[in-house]
Each structure stands twice: as C-alpha cells, then as structure tokens.
C-alpha cells in the first residue's frame, strides 16, 4: 500500500485568497482616499448627512420622542435631556419635565424637584428650588395666575408672586398644564434644532478611510488591510520572480536536452 503524500498548498493560492479577503477594504481605502484628496471639489465639508440610521450610529439621532408644552405662542420641549424654546436650545437637563406654564413675567418649567424660569423671549433666567421638603413633582398647573405643583404624596403647593415661597393648598380650581402634540412641520423643525449642524459628509468619509466608523477596533481592521496590500505587493513580486526563474530554468533545460 503506497502512502499518499500531502500536497503542498501553492504559495500563489495563498496570495489569491489574501487578495480576495482584503479586496473590499482596499477598495474602500482607495475610493475614500481619492474623495479626501478632492474634499473642496466634492464639497465634503459643506454637505451634511441626513440618513437616520447613520445619524443614529453617530449618536446624533434621538432614540425617544420629545415632550412638549405650548405656552402662549411658544413651544417648550425637552428631547434627550435638552430643553428647547421653540426651536432654540436653551440648556441641558438632568431631570424630566412635568409641565410648562406662563405667568406674569416668566415661563415656568417644572422638573422632578426644581423649577426653571425663562423669559418670554426665550432667555434662561434661573433655576429655582421650591424651598420645601417634599417628594418629586408630578404635575405643574396654575391658580390665580400663580404656579401650582402636585407632589407624589399627593400634596399641592402654590408659589407666591415672586415664585420664592410655596404654601399648601387644596386641589380645587387648578388649571393643569397639558402636553402638546407637535405637528409634522413643528417636529421636523425641532429635529433640525436637536441635530444642530448635523454630521458632515467629510467626517463620514474620514471615518470610513480610517476605519473609525466601525468603532474601537475599526482602525486596526484598516491597518490590517494596508498591511495586506503591502504583503500582496511584495508577495506578488516574489511570485512573478519565482515563476520567471522557473521559466528560465525550463527553457535552459529544453535547450540542452533536446533529442
């Protein structure tokens, strides 16, 4: 019984397989490199991405719905811990909103355990502590043109005219703030305000080129593609040289061993 010899895997097959494996990454490197060389011509630094999934990948697309209240002709909204006056960002928040109303001089916004005062021009005035010891605010309303808050006990407190002191009252005659449903156009305008200037196409192309778009280890993947390209170049030269040498030996053998 004859033993079967293990067939050696030709080097050029390794070369071919490595080339196929790196092909897609090399194409990305090449195309993005050309694009980055012509950033101004392609206006990459002036073009903004509007794709929702790509904005979500970068953390620019909100993953929840806004909460809005209408006060006179203005809309007070919170979205992803940000407070908006109409379509203008006012401040960031660490608490949830529980209502917004308009009184004589201010727009009053109630959070979990504090009050924010805004001017009717949308200027941030101050954060106000209620100054009393009670549990979280549940609702914001108005009585006698003064702010009223409901707590989780439940108890009801009405502020004085300067919104400094709060007194316990009964739950009668209170006009509670109601959430406002944004129209499609109002939603889109607020979304634009939330995104700010958004995501430049130039950044996406840069991140594609470097691999950072794939996360923490994406750059290593592109490094591997670059190393593979270098290896393919060198191994390609070696394959070409070795096959050329074999052809020369073959011709030399045929020349001196003809019948």
C-alpha positions in Angstrom: 0.0 0.0 0.0 1.5 3.2 -1.1 1.4 6.2 1.2 -0.2 9.4 -0.2 1.9 12.4 0.0 0.4 15.6 1.5 0.0 18.1 -1.3 1.6 21.4 -0.6 -0.6 24.4 -0.9 0.9 26.6 -3.6 2.0 30.0 -2.5 0.2 31.8 -5.2 -3.1 30.4 -3.9 -2.4 32.0 -0.5 -1.7 35.2 -2.4 -5.0 35.0 -4.3 -7.1 34.3 -1.1 -5.4 37.1 0.8 -6.1 39.4 -2.1 -9.8 38.5 -2.2 -10.1 38.9 1.6 -8.6 42.4 1.5 -10.3 43.5 -1.7 -13.3 45.2 -0.2 -11.2 47.1 2.4 -8.7 48.1 -0.2 -11.4 49.4 -2.5 -12.8 51.5 0.5 -9.3 52.8 1.2 -8.8 53.7 -2.5 -12.2 55.4 -3.0 -12.2 57.4 0.3 -8.6 58.4 -0.3 -9.5 59.9 -3.7 -12.5 61.6 -2.2 -10.4 63.2 0.6 -7.9 64.4 -2.0 -10.8 66.3 -3.6 -12.6 67.5 -0.5 -13.2 71.0 -1.8 -14.2 70.0 -5.3 -16.7 67.4 -3.9 -17.8 69.9 -1.1 -17.5 67.2 1.5 -17.0 69.9 4.2 -20.2 71.6 3.1 -22.5 68.6 2.7 -24.4 67.2 5.7 -25.7 63.7 6.1 -29.5 63.2 6.6 -29.6 59.4 6.8 -31.4 58.5 10.1 -29.5 55.2 10.6 -26.1 56.9 10.0 -27.0 59.7 12.4 -28.2 57.2 15.0 -24.9 55.3 14.5 -23.1 58.5 15.5 -25.5 59.2 18.4 -27.0 62.3 16.7 -30.4 60.8 16.1 -32.7 60.8 19.2 -34.0 57.5 20.4 -37.1 58.8 22.1 -39.9 61.2 21.4 -39.9 64.9 22.5 -42.2 66.1 25.3 -43.7 69.5 24.5 -46.0 72.1 26.1 -47.5 75.1 24.5 -47.2 78.4 26.3 -49.0 81.3 24.6 -47.4 81.3 21.1 -44.3 79.4 22.2 -43.5 75.7 22.4 -41.4 74.4 25.3 -39.9 71.0 24.6 -37.5 68.6 26.1 -35.7 66.0 24.0 -32.9 63.7 25.1 -32.1 65.8 28.2 -32.1 69.1 26.3 -34.6 72.0 26.8 -35.8 73.9 23.8 -37.6 77.2 23.5 -39.5 76.9 20.2 -36.6 75.6 18.0 -33.7 77.0 20.1 -31.7 75.0 22.5 -31.7 76.7 26.0 -29.9 74.3 28.4 -29.3 70.6 29.2 -31.3 68.8 31.8 -30.7 66.0 34.3 -34.4 65.7 35.2 -37.7 65.0 33.4 -40.1 67.8 32.6 -43.5 67.8 34.2 -45.1 70.9 32.7 -44.7 74.4 31.4 -46.9 77.4 32.0 -46.8 81.2 31.5 -47.2 83.6 34.4 -46.9 87.4 34.5 -43.2 87.8 33.9 -41.9 84.3 33.3 -42.4 80.9 31.6 -42.3 78.3 34.4 -40.9 74.9 33.6 -41.3 72.1 36.3 -38.7 69.3 36.6 -38.5 66.5 39.1 -37.6 68.7 42.1 -36.8 72.1 40.7 -38.3 75.0 38.7 -36.7 76.7 35.7 -37.7 80.2 34.8 -37.5 81.5 31.2 -38.3 84.9 29.8 -40.9 85.2 27.1 -38.0 85.9 24.7 -36.6 82.5 25.4 -33.8 83.7 27.7 -32.7 81.4 30.6 -33.4 83.3 33.9 -32.6 80.9 36.7 -33.2 77.6 38.4 -35.4 77.8 41.5 -35.6 75.4 44.3 -39.1 75.1 45.8 -37.6 75.5 49.3 -39.8 73.0 50.9 -39.2 69.3 51.7 -41.5 67.1 49.6 -41.2 64.3 47.2 -40.9 64.5 43.4 -43.1 66.9 41.3 -45.8 65.1 39.3 -47.6 68.0 37.6 -47.4 71.7 37.1 -50.5 73.9 36.9 -51.8 77.4 37.6 -54.2 79.0 40.0 -54.8 82.8 40.4 -52.0 83.2 37.8 -49.5 81.5 40.1 -47.7 78.2 39.6 -49.0 75.2 41.4 -47.2 71.9 41.7 -48.5 68.4 42.6 -46.2 66.1 44.5 -46.3 62.3 44.8 -47.9 62.4 48.4 -50.1 63.9 46.8 -49.9 67.4 48.1 -50.5 70.7 46.3 -48.3 73.8 46.6 -48.8 77.2 45.2 -46.0 79.7 44.8 -46.1 83.4 45.8 -46.0 86.1 43.2 -42.2 86.1 43.2 -42.0 82.2 42.9 -39.9 82.0 46.1 -42.2 80.6 48.8 -44.7 77.7 48.4 -47.8 77.1 50.5 -50.0 74.0 50.7 -53.4 74.4 49.0 -56.4 72.2 48.2 -56.9 70.6 44.8 -59.6 73.0 43.5 -59.6 75.3 40.6 -56.2 74.3 39.3 -55.6 74.5 35.6 -53.0 71.8 34.8 -50.5 72.1 32.0 -51.3 69.6 29.2 -48.7 68.1 26.8 -48.8 69.5 23.3 -48.6 67.2 20.2 -46.3 68.7 17.7 -47.4 68.9 14.1 -45.2 67.3 11.4 -43.6 70.5 10.4 -43.0 71.5 14.1 -41.5 68.1 14.7 -39.1 68.4 11.7 -38.1 71.9 12.8 -37.4 70.7 16.3 -35.4 67.7 14.9 -33.2 70.1 12.9 -32.6 72.1 16.1 -31.8 68.9 18.0 -29.3 67.8 15.4 -27.7 71.2 15.2 -25.4 71.4 12.1 -25.6 67.7 11.9 -23.0 65.3 10.5 -20.6 66.4 7.8 -20.0 64.0 4.9 -16.3 64.8 5.2 -16.3 63.2 8.7 -18.0 60.1 7.4 -15.5 59.7 4.6 -12.6 60.2 7.0 -14.0 57.7 9.4 -14.5 55.2 6.6 -11.0 55.7 5.4 -9.5 55.3 8.9 -12.0 52.5 9.9 -13.2 54.5 13.0 -16.7 54.3 11.7 -16.6 50.6 12.8 -15.9 51.5 16.4 -13.0 51.0 18.7 -11.2 48.3 16.6 -12.1 49.6 13.2 -8.8 51.4 12.7 -7.0 48.1 13.3 -9.0 46.5 10.6 -7.9 49.2 8.1 -4.3 48.8 9.3 -4.7 45.1 8.5 -5.9 46.0 5.0 -3.0 48.3 4.5 -0.6 45.6 5.7 -2.3 43.0 3.5 -1.9 45.4 0.5 1.8 45.7 1.2 2.2 42.0 1.6 0.3 41.4 -1.6 2.6 43.8 -3.4 5.8 42.1 -2.1 4.4 38.5 -2.5 3.2 39.4 -6.0 6.7 40.4 -6.9 8.1 37.2 -5.3 5.6 35.0 -7.3 6.4 36.8 -10.5 10.2 36.4 -9.9 10.0 32.8 -8.9 7.8 31.9 -11.9 10.2 33.8 -14.2 13.1 31.8 -12.7 11.3 28.6 -13.3 10.6 29.5 -16.9 14.2 30.3 -17.5 15.3 27.0 -16.0 12.8 25.2 -18.1 14.0 26.9 -21.3 17.6 26.2 -20.4 16.8 22.5 -19.7 14.9 22.2 -23.0 17.7 23.8 -24.9 20.4 21.4 -23.7 18.3 18.2 -23.6 16.7 18.1 -27.0 16.8 14.8 -28.8 
